[in-house]
Amino acid sequence: APTLLLIGSLAGPVIDLTHQAFAHLTCPKKIQIIAGAGHLFEEPGALDEVVAYAISWFSAGFARHRQQKG
């Protein structure tokens, strides 16, 4: 399944683990680092940024799916 990985730039060792997991994925994939955010995205504006990336990812995926079925 297409996979979007979102990680905060302040998430410490989780960033390395995320990159390792990303390298093993064989599906369509994208990794996005949210600047100034920790792993829970509690910083002001961080969750809004996560939502924006997720909307963009899913919108593009659904558009491709519709074109293929078209």
Jmol script that loads the backbone (N, CA, C; Angstrom):
load data "model"
ATOM      1  N   ALA A   1       0.844  -1.176   0.000  1.00  0.00           N
ATOM      2  CA  ALA A   1       0.000   0.000   0.000  1.00  0.00           C
ATOM      3  C   ALA A   1       0.890   1.239   0.000  1.00  0.00           C
ATOM      4  N   PRO A   2       0.524   2.265  -0.738  1.00  0.00           N
ATOM      5  CA  PRO A   2       1.282   3.510  -0.702  1.00  0.00           C
ATOM      6  C   PRO A   2       1.406   4.003   0.741  1.00  0.00           C
ATOM      7  N   THR A   3       2.581   4.514   1.081  1.00  0.00           N
ATOM      8  CA  THR A   3       2.867   4.862   2.467  1.00  0.00           C
ATOM      9  C   THR A   3       3.496   6.249   2.574  1.00  0.00           C
ATOM     10  N   LEU A   4       2.911   7.061   3.456  1.00  0.00           N
ATOM     11  CA  LEU A   4       3.453   8.376   3.780  1.00  0.00           C
ATOM     12  C   LEU A   4       3.944   8.325   5.221  1.00  0.00           C
ATOM     13  N   LEU A   5       5.219   8.621   5.415  1.00  0.00           N
ATOM     14  CA  LEU A   5       5.791   8.656   6.757  1.00  0.00           C
ATOM     15  C   LEU A   5       6.050  10.110   7.126  1.00  0.00           C
ATOM     16  N   LEU A   6       5.447  10.552   8.216  1.00  0.00           N
ATOM     17  CA  LEU A   6       5.617  11.915   8.711  1.00  0.00           C
ATOM     18  C   LEU A   6       6.366  11.845  10.024  1.00  0.00           C
ATOM     19  N   ILE A   7       7.417  12.655  10.148  1.00  0.00           N
ATOM     20  CA  ILE A   7       8.259  12.615  11.337  1.00  0.00           C
ATOM     21  C   ILE A   7       8.679  14.039  11.695  1.00  0.00           C
ATOM     22  N   GLY A   8       8.703  14.332  12.972  1.00  0.00           N
ATOM     23  CA  GLY A   8       9.155  15.636  13.427  1.00  0.00           C
ATOM     24  C   GLY A   8      10.673  15.713  13.434  1.00  0.00           C
ATOM     25  N   SER A   9      11.203  16.871  13.119  1.00  0.00           N
ATOM     26  CA  SER A   9      12.664  17.037  13.070  1.00  0.00           C
ATOM     27  C   SER A   9      13.300  16.941  14.454  1.00  0.00           C
ATOM     28  N   LEU A  10      12.492  17.063  15.499  1.00  0.00           N
ATOM     29  CA  LEU A  10      13.000  16.984  16.870  1.00  0.00           C
ATOM     30  C   LEU A  10      12.737  15.609  17.496  1.00  0.00           C
ATOM     31  N   ALA A  11      12.411  14.625  16.688  1.00  0.00           N
ATOM     32  CA  ALA A  11      12.030  13.308  17.193  1.00  0.00           C
ATOM     33  C   ALA A  11      13.226  12.435  17.563  1.00  0.00           C
ATOM     34  N   GLY A  12      14.428  12.968  17.455  1.00  0.00           N
ATOM     35  CA  GLY A  12      15.629  12.240  17.887  1.00  0.00           C
ATOM     36  C   GLY A  12      15.847  10.928  17.154  1.00  0.00           C
ATOM     37  N   PRO A  13      16.066   9.836  17.912  1.00  0.00           N
ATOM     38  CA  PRO A  13      16.395   8.550  17.297  1.00  0.00           C
ATOM     39  C   PRO A  13      15.270   7.978  16.437  1.00  0.00           C
ATOM     40  N   VAL A  14      14.066   8.482  16.617  1.00  0.00           N
ATOM     41  CA  VAL A  14      12.946   7.998  15.801  1.00  0.00           C
ATOM     42  C   VAL A  14      13.164   8.356  14.331  1.00  0.00           C
ATOM     43  N   ILE A  15      13.892   9.437  14.082  1.00  0.00           N
ATOM     44  CA  ILE A  15      14.167   9.838  12.698  1.00  0.00           C
ATOM     45  C   ILE A  15      14.977   8.757  11.996  1.00  0.00           C
ATOM     46  N   ASP A  16      16.015   8.265  12.628  1.00  0.00           N
ATOM     47  CA  ASP A  16      16.829   7.204  12.024  1.00  0.00           C
ATOM     48  C   ASP A  16      16.005   5.938  11.796  1.00  0.00           C
ATOM     49  N   LEU A  17      15.182   5.586  12.759  1.00  0.00           N
ATOM     50  CA  LEU A  17      14.330   4.395  12.605  1.00  0.00           C
ATOM     51  C   LEU A  17      13.353   4.562  11.452  1.00  0.00           C
ATOM     52  N   THR A  18      12.824   5.756  11.302  1.00  0.00           N
ATOM     53  CA  THR A  18      11.897   6.033  10.211  1.00  0.00           C
ATOM     54  C   THR A  18      12.594   5.899   8.866  1.00  0.00           C
ATOM     55  N   HIS A  19      13.805   6.422   8.760  1.00  0.00           N
ATOM     56  CA  HIS A  19      14.565   6.297   7.513  1.00  0.00           C
ATOM     57  C   HIS A  19      14.906   4.829   7.217  1.00  0.00           C
ATOM     58  N   GLN A  20      15.205   4.053   8.235  1.00  0.00           N
ATOM     59  CA  GLN A  20      15.479   2.635   8.035  1.00  0.00           C
ATOM     60  C   GLN A  20      14.234   1.910   7.526  1.00  0.00           C
ATOM     61  N   ALA A  21      13.097   2.182   8.127  1.00  0.00           N
ATOM     62  CA  ALA A  21      11.845   1.567   7.678  1.00  0.00           C
ATOM     63  C   ALA A  21      11.532   1.986   6.242  1.00  0.00           C
ATOM     64  N   PHE A  22      11.722   3.267   5.945  1.00  0.00           N
ATOM     65  CA  PHE A  22      11.465   3.800   4.608  1.00  0.00           C
ATOM     66  C   PHE A  22      12.286   3.059   3.557  1.00  0.00           C
ATOM     67  N   ALA A  23      13.541   2.780   3.868  1.00  0.00           N
ATOM     68  CA  ALA A  23      14.435   2.109   2.923  1.00  0.00           C
ATOM     69  C   ALA A  23      13.950   0.704   2.577  1.00  0.00           C
ATOM     70  N   HIS A  24      13.204   0.082   3.471  1.00  0.00           N
ATOM     71  CA  HIS A  24      12.730  -1.286   3.246  1.00  0.00           C
ATOM     72  C   HIS A  24      11.392  -1.347   2.500  1.00  0.00           C
ATOM     73  N   LEU A  25      10.715  -0.243   2.385  1.00  0.00           N
ATOM     74  CA  LEU A  25       9.423  -0.241   1.700  1.00  0.00           C
ATOM     75  C   LEU A  25       9.625  -0.387   0.199  1.00  0.00           C
ATOM     76  N   THR A  26       8.799  -1.201  -0.419  1.00  0.00           N
ATOM     77  CA  THR A  26       8.881  -1.399  -1.872  1.00  0.00           C
ATOM     78  C   THR A  26       7.661  -0.829  -2.590  1.00  0.00           C
ATOM     79  N   CYS A  27       6.811  -0.160  -1.855  1.00  0.00           N
ATOM     80  CA  CYS A  27       5.599   0.438  -2.410  1.00  0.00           C
ATOM     81  C   CYS A  27       5.866   1.908  -2.740  1.00  0.00           C
ATOM     82  N   PRO A  28       4.906   2.574  -3.390  1.00  0.00           N
ATOM     83  CA  PRO A  28       5.046   4.023  -3.527  1.00  0.00           C
ATOM     84  C   PRO A  28       5.163   4.627  -2.127  1.00  0.00           C
ATOM     85  N   LYS A  29       6.121   5.506  -1.942  1.00  0.00           N
ATOM     86  CA  LYS A  29       6.398   5.988  -0.587  1.00  0.00           C
ATOM     87  C   LYS A  29       6.921   7.405  -0.605  1.00  0.00           C
ATOM     88  N   LYS A  30       6.750   8.051   0.534  1.00  0.00           N
ATOM     89  CA  LYS A  30       7.295   9.397   0.713  1.00  0.00           C
ATOM     90  C   LYS A  30       7.554   9.579   2.196  1.00  0.00           C
ATOM     91  N   ILE A  31       8.638  10.256   2.502  1.00  0.00           N
ATOM     92  CA  ILE A  31       8.931  10.621   3.884  1.00  0.00           C
ATOM     93  C   ILE A  31       8.946  12.146   3.951  1.00  0.00           C
ATOM     94  N   GLN A  32       8.299  12.675   4.969  1.00  0.00           N
ATOM     95  CA  GLN A  32       8.241  14.119   5.127  1.00  0.00           C
ATOM     96  C   GLN A  32       8.633  14.466   6.560  1.00  0.00           C
ATOM     97  N   ILE A  33       9.632  15.311   6.695  1.00  0.00           N
ATOM     98  CA  ILE A  33      10.067  15.753   8.016  1.00  0.00           C
ATOM     99  C   ILE A  33       9.431  17.112   8.303  1.00  0.00           C
ATOM    100  N   ILE A  34       8.770  17.194   9.450  1.00  0.00           N
ATOM    101  CA  ILE A  34       8.104  18.421   9.858  1.00  0.00           C
ATOM    102  C   ILE A  34       9.089  19.217  10.726  1.00  0.00           C
ATOM    103  N   ALA A  35       9.557  20.338  10.198  1.00  0.00           N
ATOM    104  CA  ALA A  35      10.569  21.152  10.879  1.00  0.00           C
ATOM    105  C   ALA A  35      10.056  21.672  12.225  1.00  0.00           C
ATOM    106  N   GLY A  36      10.895  21.530  13.243  1.00  0.00           N
ATOM    107  CA  GLY A  36      10.590  22.061  14.557  1.00  0.00           C
ATOM    108  C   GLY A  36       9.565  21.280  15.352  1.00  0.00           C
ATOM    109  N   ALA A  37       9.227  20.072  14.902  1.00  0.00           N
ATOM    110  CA  ALA A  37       8.204  19.272  15.580  1.00  0.00           C
ATOM    111  C   ALA A  37       8.828  18.052  16.252  1.00  0.00           C
ATOM    112  N   GLY A  38       8.264  17.674  17.382  1.00  0.00           N
ATOM    113  CA  GLY A  38       8.644  16.439  18.056  1.00  0.00           C
ATOM    114  C   GLY A  38       7.825  15.278  17.519  1.00  0.00           C
ATOM    115  N   HIS A  39       7.948  14.130  18.154  1.00  0.00           N
ATOM    116  CA  HIS A  39       7.271  12.941  17.617  1.00  0.00           C
ATOM    117  C   HIS A  39       5.762  12.953  17.829  1.00  0.00           C
ATOM    118  N   LEU A  40       5.235  13.812  18.686  1.00  0.00           N
ATOM    119  CA  LEU A  40       3.784  13.891  18.891  1.00  0.00           C
ATOM    120  C   LEU A  40       3.158  15.097  18.193  1.00  0.00           C
ATOM    121  N   PHE A  41       3.978  15.897  17.523  1.00  0.00           N
ATOM    122  CA  PHE A  41       3.502  17.076  16.782  1.00  0.00           C
ATOM    123  C   PHE A  41       2.693  18.019  17.667  1.00  0.00           C
ATOM    124  N   GLU A  42       3.148  18.230  18.907  1.00  0.00           N
ATOM    125  CA  GLU A  42       2.436  19.080  19.854  1.00  0.00           C
ATOM    126  C   GLU A  42       2.778  20.566  19.716  1.00  0.00           C
ATOM    127  N   GLU A  43       3.795  20.881  18.973  1.00  0.00           N
ATOM    128  CA  GLU A  43       4.225  22.268  18.815  1.00  0.00           C
ATOM    129  C   GLU A  43       3.172  23.050  18.005  1.00  0.00           C
ATOM    130  N   PRO A  44       3.049  24.358  18.267  1.00  0.00           N
ATOM    131  CA  PRO A  44       2.065  25.158  17.538  1.00  0.00           C
ATOM    132  C   PRO A  44       2.258  25.049  16.024  1.00  0.00           C
ATOM    133  N   GLY A  45       1.179  24.719  15.339  1.00  0.00           N
ATOM    134  CA  GLY A  45       1.191  24.622  13.886  1.00  0.00           C
ATOM    135  C   GLY A  45       1.677  23.293  13.321  1.00  0.00           C
ATOM    136  N   ALA A  46       2.319  22.470  14.139  1.00  0.00           N
ATOM    137  CA  ALA A  46       2.891  21.216  13.626  1.00  0.00           C
ATOM    138  C   ALA A  46       1.806  20.259  13.132  1.00  0.00           C
ATOM    139  N   LEU A  47       0.750  20.100  13.899  1.00  0.00           N
ATOM    140  CA  LEU A  47      -0.307  19.182  13.489  1.00  0.00           C
ATOM    141  C   LEU A  47      -1.025  19.684  12.234  1.00  0.00           C
ATOM    142  N   ASP A  48      -1.151  21.002  12.105  1.00  0.00           N
ATOM    143  CA  ASP A  48      -1.733  21.565  10.886  1.00  0.00           C
ATOM    144  C   ASP A  48      -0.885  21.196   9.667  1.00  0.00           C
ATOM    145  N   GLU A  49       0.420  21.221   9.848  1.00  0.00           N
ATOM    146  CA  GLU A  49       1.324  20.849   8.755  1.00  0.00           C
ATOM    147  C   GLU A  49       1.176  19.365   8.414  1.00  0.00           C
ATOM    148  N   VAL A  50       1.057  18.532   9.428  1.00  0.00           N
ATOM    149  CA  VAL A  50       0.846  17.094   9.215  1.00  0.00           C
ATOM    150  C   VAL A  50      -0.434  16.875   8.415  1.00  0.00           C
ATOM    151  N   VAL A  51      -1.496  17.550   8.811  1.00  0.00           N
ATOM    152  CA  VAL A  51      -2.780  17.418   8.116  1.00  0.00           C
ATOM    153  C   VAL A  51      -2.648  17.845   6.658  1.00  0.00           C
ATOM    154  N   ALA A  52      -1.964  18.939   6.413  1.00  0.00           N
ATOM    155  CA  ALA A  52      -1.794  19.430   5.039  1.00  0.00           C
ATOM    156  C   ALA A  52      -1.040  18.413   4.177  1.00  0.00           C
ATOM    157  N   TYR A  53       0.029  17.823   4.718  1.00  0.00           N
ATOM    158  CA  TYR A  53       0.773  16.806   3.963  1.00  0.00           C
ATOM    159  C   TYR A  53      -0.090  15.578   3.713  1.00  0.00           C
ATOM    160  N   ALA A  54      -0.855  15.161   4.703  1.00  0.00           N
ATOM    161  CA  ALA A  54      -1.709  13.987   4.542  1.00  0.00           C
ATOM    162  C   ALA A  54      -2.793  14.233   3.486  1.00  0.00           C
ATOM    163  N   ILE A  55      -3.416  15.389   3.532  1.00  0.00           N
ATOM    164  CA  ILE A  55      -4.439  15.719   2.530  1.00  0.00           C
ATOM    165  C   ILE A  55      -3.837  15.695   1.135  1.00  0.00           C
ATOM    166  N   SER A  56      -2.676  16.303   0.977  1.00  0.00           N
ATOM    167  CA  SER A  56      -2.014  16.326  -0.325  1.00  0.00           C
ATOM    168  C   SER A  56      -1.694  14.922  -0.813  1.00  0.00           C
ATOM    169  N   TRP A  57      -1.161  14.091   0.077  1.00  0.00           N
ATOM    170  CA  TRP A  57      -0.782  12.716  -0.266  1.00  0.00           C
ATOM    171  C   TRP A  57      -2.008  11.910  -0.720  1.00  0.00           C
ATOM    172  N   PHE A  58      -3.064  11.949   0.082  1.00  0.00           N
ATOM    173  CA  PHE A  58      -4.261  11.179  -0.256  1.00  0.00           C
ATOM    174  C   PHE A  58      -4.959  11.732  -1.492  1.00  0.00           C
ATOM    175  N   SER A  59      -5.022  13.039  -1.634  1.00  0.00           N
ATOM    176  CA  SER A  59      -5.648  13.633  -2.823  1.00  0.00           C
ATOM    177  C   SER A  59      -4.935  13.204  -4.097  1.00  0.00           C
ATOM    178  N   ALA A  60      -3.617  13.250  -4.085  1.00  0.00           N
ATOM    179  CA  ALA A  60      -2.845  12.830  -5.262  1.00  0.00           C
ATOM    180  C   ALA A  60      -3.057  11.339  -5.530  1.00  0.00           C
ATOM    181  N   GLY A  61      -3.076  10.537  -4.487  1.00  0.00           N
ATOM    182  CA  GLY A  61      -3.279   9.097  -4.657  1.00  0.00           C
ATOM    183  C   GLY A  61      -4.643   8.764  -5.221  1.00  0.00           C
ATOM    184  N   PHE A  62      -5.681   9.428  -4.717  1.00  0.00           N
ATOM    185  CA  PHE A  62      -7.024   9.178  -5.230  1.00  0.00           C
ATOM    186  C   PHE A  62      -7.163   9.666  -6.663  1.00  0.00           C
ATOM    187  N   ALA A  63      -6.521  10.780  -7.006  1.00  0.00           N
ATOM    188  CA  ALA A  63      -6.568  11.285  -8.367  1.00  0.00           C
ATOM    189  C   ALA A  63      -5.919  10.289  -9.331  1.00  0.00           C
ATOM    190  N   ARG A  64      -4.778   9.731  -8.938  1.00  0.00           N
ATOM    191  CA  ARG A  64      -4.120   8.723  -9.787  1.00  0.00           C
ATOM    192  C   ARG A  64      -5.010   7.507  -9.954  1.00  0.00           C
ATOM    193  N   HIS A  65      -5.648   7.092  -8.894  1.00  0.00           N
ATOM    194  CA  HIS A  65      -6.523   5.918  -8.933  1.00  0.00           C
ATOM    195  C   HIS A  65      -7.699   6.154  -9.893  1.00  0.00           C
ATOM    196  N   ARG A  66      -8.300   7.349  -9.825  1.00  0.00           N
ATOM    197  CA  ARG A  66      -9.409   7.668 -10.720  1.00  0.00           C
ATOM    198  C   ARG A  66      -8.950   7.682 -12.173  1.00  0.00           C
ATOM    199  N   GLN A  67      -7.763   8.211 -12.439  1.00  0.00           N
ATOM    200  CA  GLN A  67      -7.246   8.258 -13.812  1.00  0.00           C
ATOM    201  C   GLN A  67      -7.019   6.857 -14.351  1.00  0.00           C
ATOM    202  N   GLN A  68      -6.512   5.955 -13.505  1.00  0.00           N
ATOM    203  CA  GLN A  68      -6.253   4.587 -13.929  1.00  0.00           C
ATOM    204  C   GLN A  68      -7.552   3.838 -14.220  1.00  0.00           C
ATOM    205  N   LYS A  69      -8.592   4.131 -13.454  1.00  0.00           N
ATOM    206  CA  LYS A  69      -9.869   3.462 -13.655  1.00  0.00           C
ATOM    207  C   LYS A  69     -10.641   4.056 -14.811  1.00  0.00           C
ATOM    208  N   GLY A  70     -10.339   5.349 -15.129  1.00  0.00           N
ATOM    209  CA  GLY A  70     -11.054   6.172 -16.075  1.00  0.00           C
ATOM    210  C   GLY A  70     -11.304   5.575 -17.377  1.00  0.00           C
TER     211      GLY A  70
END
end "model"
wireframe off; spacefill off
backbone 0.3
color backbone group
